[in-house]
Amino acid sequence: MIILAQPVAYLMSMANENGMITTTTMALVSVGIIGLFVVSYLITIRLFARKDL
């Protein structure tokens, strides 16, 4: 996820300069990022809950 941060920030900056960013777009991007963090958290919890690690 950290690797994707820079390209996404660049694309968001370009879209903002061209006037393509709306409130709906920003809300969807924010929800998507939070969703990725939640999924990552759940996967991490599941992997490290195993006793054989």
Rosetta blueprint (number, residue, H / E / L):
1 M L
2 I H
3 I H
4 L H
5 A H
6 Q H
7 P H
8 V H
9 A H
10 Y H
11 L H
12 M H
13 S H
14 M H
15 A H
16 N H
17 E H
18 N L
19 G L
20 M L
21 I L
22 T L
23 T H
24 T H
25 T H
26 M H
27 A H
28 L H
29 V H
30 S H
31 V H
32 G H
33 I H
34 I H
35 G H
36 L H
37 F H
38 V H
39 V H
40 S H
41 Y H
42 L H
43 I H
44 T H
45 I H
46 R H
47 L H
48 F H
49 A L
50 R L
51 K L
52 D L
53 L L
